[in-house]
Amino acid sequence: MIWLVVAGFVFCECAFIIGLFLPGDSLLLTAGLAMATTGHSSYSVWGLALAAFLAAIAGNSVGYAIGYKMGDHVLAKKDGRYLNAHNLHRVKELMDRHGFFSVLIARWIPWVRTLCPLVAGAAGMNKRSFTVASVLGSLIWAPFLLLVGYYGSSALEDYKWILEWALKGMIVFLVAGTILGIVGYRREMARPDVTVDLDD
């Protein structure tokens, strides 16, 4: 179950607009903590880290392909919370300014993480450069947070009750955050479409 949830969330967050509303960073930390408190071996958590890494790369590739098919004219939402013309232009400016490194930077900014592959594809960023940056960015994001949650829990081994309550609290936060995210996504998608020209 942990493997399916982690890989699915990471893939969706990098590939589709619904990723704008999913708590990806918190999920990775919680998954690492959950594996530590349920007695999973280090081999198991490293395997999950590899799965999360591959899911992030695959998600970015799908996001890039969707953007590439859209071209310079990307659909956004009028008065959208995240998927609006202003945010799309901000990501485009980040990519124009930093190029290759913008894909690495995007990994650590939740909403940019989702929009970056889409904008990169729409803007016609060199696919090889994007793929290399995507691989490096995925490596320093998903496995890192997952392993921090797993190995960081060892500092609290003598206080197992704290670990248990921390895990329960993070799970409640994730479930609530996911529900609110889905509601927010549906509201966002209900807004009228507007066409954004990234070259403007």
PyMOL commands that set and color helices and strands:
alter all, ss='L'
color gray80, all
select helices_A, chain A and resi 2-15+17-21+24-37+42-70+85-98+100-106+110-122+127-139+142-156+160-190
alter helices_A, ss='H'
color red, helices_A
select strands_A, chain A and resi 73-77+193-197
alter strands_A, ss='S'
color yellow, strands_A
deselect
rebuild
show_as cartoon
